[in-house]
Every structure is written in structure tokens, then in C-alpha cells.
Amino acid sequence: MLKKTHFFVIFFLAFGASPLFSQNFYDWRIHRKMVASIALGNAGYTGELNGNNKAWNGLTMAGIGFRYNIYERYSARAELNYYRISGDDADAPLGSFGNQSRNLSFFANNLEIMVEAQYDLIYNGGWYYQRSPVVPYIFAGVGFTYSSPKAKLDGQTYSLRPVQTEGESYSALPLILPVGIGVRYKVNYLFDIGLEMAYRFMFTDYLDDVSGFYIDPALFANEVERRLADRRSELGLDPAMGGDGRGNPDINDGYGYISLRLSYYLPRDFFRRSSRGVPKIKPFRKFKKKLHAL
């Protein structure tokens, strides 16, 4: 996790902060609509294996983002985030459906990508350096997450999706609908720091690989797959029968974050060459020159 966090910080400093030192005295007066950001936070999920309802899971989320201020209160944004989630029946209270006797567990290191619309709850027009010192906002969008639940058995880690523990095939890229609220504070004319709370609604109940019912153990290819699907025997209990309840298929899984976000207002000419020496991004420029020389 720390290595991933270092990567995001280095990325932001390299591509966000370096142009700051190459600007002349008047750059701050040119209106800036593009904002780059990095985020760190705490991720959690809702599903069959979160019976402990643990509120703090450590720094289990990191991401980068880009926002474009369209008009006054309205912005468009895009995000790429890493998050880690987990759940274990050993932590669940006795007597609940996800109780200790089921003995299932999972963890996942996932990525997500999304686009969102953002609306500031107070007027925030004018030049960027004249923005309000404190701005609450809401956002919603659409995206995808790469989901790969895993579990450990006898010291080995196994990916659960290929096993089809319930006899069901599910997508590794489920659709998500992110929604959230946030507030940002103006540190100076170039930087904001903010707090966000976000949740992702999903169209799958297999974020944790648990949804419906046990299947006939004879349908699995080997003993490892049978044990990954039904771990009651590890507690000295009889194996479940095909058709016995394993989860709750009526409610889809979901996940969310509480995160801190540092934002930097990019120069207007960040992506093109200017008289101030900021390199222009033209990956095919040299190729075009060679074609003209032929």
C-alpha cells in the first residue's frame, strides 16, 4: 500500500507541481479551469462478509483525479483509484446470517475508473483565485471497477472468481454508480484541500464472492475448489447441502470511501507549448516530419 501511495504522490509532484516553478510573475492572473488532485483515504464495503461493520480499515484507498470547471457551480471530473477491501466471518456476531459458522472470508485489491458531474452548493464564479474559501459540493457519475476477490487456504492465495463457488459466472468489470458529498478549503490561490465521503452503488452481489446458495460439492473439479466454496468443515461442522443459503441475493454489494484530497489548479497552457517553455504534448510530431521528408 505504501508503494502505491508513493507512486501517486510522485506522479502529482512531477506533473502537477513542476510547471508551477516555470511560470512568470503574471501567470497567477490567467484563469485556470483545470484541477489535478491526489487522494488518500479509508475504504470499506457493504456485503455478506462485513458483519463486524468496522469503521476504520487504515489507509486502504489512494487515487488521482482531474476536474474541469465548466461554469460557475458546474464541473466535470474523472478519477482513477486503488482500494483494498476485506471481510471475514470470524469477525461477525453469532446469530447473524453471516455468522462465524459459515467461516468464509475474502480480500481484494481493486482499481476503479469513472467520470462524474460535480455541483458546488454555493456560488463559486469569478476568477479561480477569487473562489470562495470554503465550498461544499455534491457529485455523481458512472464508471467501472476491476473486482478480483481472493481467499487464503492452507497458506496459499486463490482467486475466487474462476472457481465459481456458487456455480455462477460474474464479470470482473462490474458497472458502478458513484455518488458523494465533499467540502474543499482554499489553502492559497493554487491549492485546495478537501474531505470527501463517497459510495459506489453496484449491479452485482459478487464483490465478496458471496451471494446466493451452496451448490452440490460433486460439481467442483477438485478438493481445493470444494473447500474454498464451503469452509464449514474447518470448524468441525458438516458440509452444507446444495441449495442451502450462502448469502443474500436480494441486496447487491457496494463500497465507499472517506478521503482527503489535495488539489492543484493547473496552468491554462499545461498541455501545450508556450512562450514560457512548458513542453507541448505532441507524440506524433517527429513521425509527421519523417513522412514529409520522404
Long-range contacts (C-beta under 8 A, 24 or more apart in sequence): 1-58, 1-59, 1-60, 1-62, 1-84, 4-62, 4-82, 5-40, 5-59, 5-62, 8-38, 8-40, 8-62, 8-63, 8-64, 9-38, 11-38, 11-64, 12-36, 12-37, 12-38, 12-64, 12-262, 12-264, 16-264, 16-266, 17-264, 19-266, 19-267, 19-270, 19-278, 20-190, 20-264, 22-276, 22-277, 22-278, 23-267, 23-276, 24-276, 27-267, 27-276, 28-129, 28-189, 28-190, 29-127, 29-129, 30-267, 30-268, 31-127, 31-128, 31-268, 32-128, 32-265, 32-266, 32-267, 32-268, 33-68, 33-69, 33-70, 33-128, 33-268, 34-66, 34-67, 34-68, 34-69, 34-265, 34-266, 34-268, 34-270, 35-66, 35-67, 35-68, 35-69, 35-192, 35-263, 35-264, 35-265, 35-266, 36-64, 36-65, 36-66, 36-263, 36-264, 36-266, 37-64, 37-65, 37-66, 37-67, 37-261, 37-262, 37-263, 37-264, 38-62, 38-63, 38-64, 38-65, 38-261, 38-262, 39-63, 39-64, 39-65, 39-81, 39-196, 39-257, 39-259, 39-260, 39-261, 39-262, 40-259, 40-260, 41-196, 41-257, 41-258, 41-259, 41-260, 42-257, 42-258, 42-259, 43-83, 43-84, 43-85, 43-255, 43-256, 43-257, 44-85, 44-255, 44-256, 44-257, 45-85, 45-87, 45-207, 45-208, 45-253, 45-254, 45-255, 45-256, 46-253, 46-254, 46-255, 47-87, 47-205, 47-207, 47-208, 47-210, 47-253, 47-254, 48-87, 48-97, 48-98, 48-104, 48-208, 48-210, 48-211, 48-247, 48-248, 48-253, 49-87, 49-88, 49-89, 49-92, 49-98, 49-104, 49-105, 49-106, 49-208, 49-210, 50-87, 50-98, 50-208, 51-87, 51-89, 51-91, 51-92, 51-93, 51-96, 51-98, 51-99, 52-88, 52-91, 52-92, 52-93, 54-91, 57-84, 57-85, 57-86, 60-84, 60-85, 61-257, 61-259, 63-259, 65-261, 67-118, 67-263, 69-128, 72-120, 72-123, 72-124, 72-125, 73-119, 73-120, 73-121, 73-122, 73-123, 73-124, 73-125, 74-117, 74-118, 74-119, 74-120, 75-117, 75-118, 75-119, 75-120, 76-115, 76-116, 76-117, 76-118, 77-115, 77-116, 77-117, 77-118, 77-139, 77-141, 78-113, 78-114, 78-115, 78-116, 79-112, 79-113, 79-114, 79-116, 79-143, 80-111, 80-112, 80-113, 81-111, 81-112, 81-113, 81-257, 82-109, 82-110, 82-111, 83-110, 83-111, 83-112, 83-255, 83-257, 84-108, 84-109, 84-110, 85-110, 85-207, 85-208, 85-255, 87-208, 97-245, 97-248, 100-235, 101-232, 101-235, 101-237, 102-231, 102-232, 102-246, 103-231, 103-232, 103-234, 103-235, 104-151, 104-210, 104-231, 104-246, 105-151, 105-152, 106-149, 106-150, 106-151, 106-160, 106-208, 106-209, 106-210, 107-149, 107-150, 107-151, 108-147, 108-148, 108-149, 108-150, 108-207, 108-208, 109-148, 110-145, 110-146, 110-147, 110-148, 111-145, 111-146, 112-143, 112-144, 112-145, 112-146, 112-176, 112-200, 113-143, 113-144, 113-145, 114-141, 114-142, 114-143, 114-144, 114-176, 114-178, 115-141, 115-142, 115-143, 116-140, 116-141, 116-142, 116-143, 116-178, 117-141, 128-189, 128-265, 129-189, 131-186, 132-186, 133-185, 133-186, 134-183, 134-184, 134-185, 134-186, 135-183, 135-184, 135-186, 136-181, 136-182, 136-183, 137-181, 137-182, 137-183, 137-184, 138-179, 138-180, 138-181, 138-182, 139-178, 139-179, 139-180, 139-181, 139-182, 139-198, 140-177, 140-178, 140-179, 140-180, 141-177, 141-178, 142-175, 142-176, 142-177, 142-178, 143-175, 143-176, 143-178, 143-200, 144-173, 144-174, 144-175, 144-176, 145-173, 145-174, 145-176, 145-200, 145-202, 146-172, 146-173, 147-171, 147-172, 147-173, 147-174, 147-204, 147-206, 147-207, 148-172, 149-206, 149-207, 149-208, 149-209, 151-209, 151-228, 153-224, 153-227, 153-228, 158-224, 158-228, 160-209, 160-228, 161-206, 161-209, 163-220, 163-225, 163-228, 163-229, 165-209, 165-210, 165-225, 165-228, 165-229, 166-210, 166-211, 166-212, 166-213, 166-214, 166-215, 166-229, 166-246, 166-247, 167-215, 167-219, 168-206, 168-211, 168-212, 170-204, 170-206, 171-204, 174-202, 174-203, 174-204, 174-206, 174-207, 175-202, 175-203, 176-200, 176-201, 176-202, 177-201, 177-202, 180-256, 182-261, 184-261, 184-263, 189-265, 190-264, 190-265, 191-262, 191-263, 191-264, 191-265, 192-261, 192-262, 192-263, 193-260, 193-261, 193-262, 193-263, 194-260, 194-261, 194-263, 195-258, 195-259, 195-260, 195-261, 196-257, 196-258, 196-259, 196-261, 197-256, 197-257, 197-258, 198-256, 198-257, 198-259, 199-254, 199-255, 199-256, 200-254, 200-255, 200-256, 201-252, 201-254, 202-252, 202-253, 202-254, 202-255, 203-252, 204-252, 204-253, 205-247, 205-248, 205-249, 205-251, 205-252, 205-253, 206-253, 207-253, 207-254, 207-255, 208-253, 210-246, 210-247, 211-246, 211-247, 211-248, 211-249, 212-245, 212-246, 212-247, 212-249, 213-242, 213-243, 213-244, 213-245, 213-246, 213-247, 214-240, 214-241, 214-242, 214-243, 214-244, 214-245, 214-246, 215-242, 216-242, 217-242
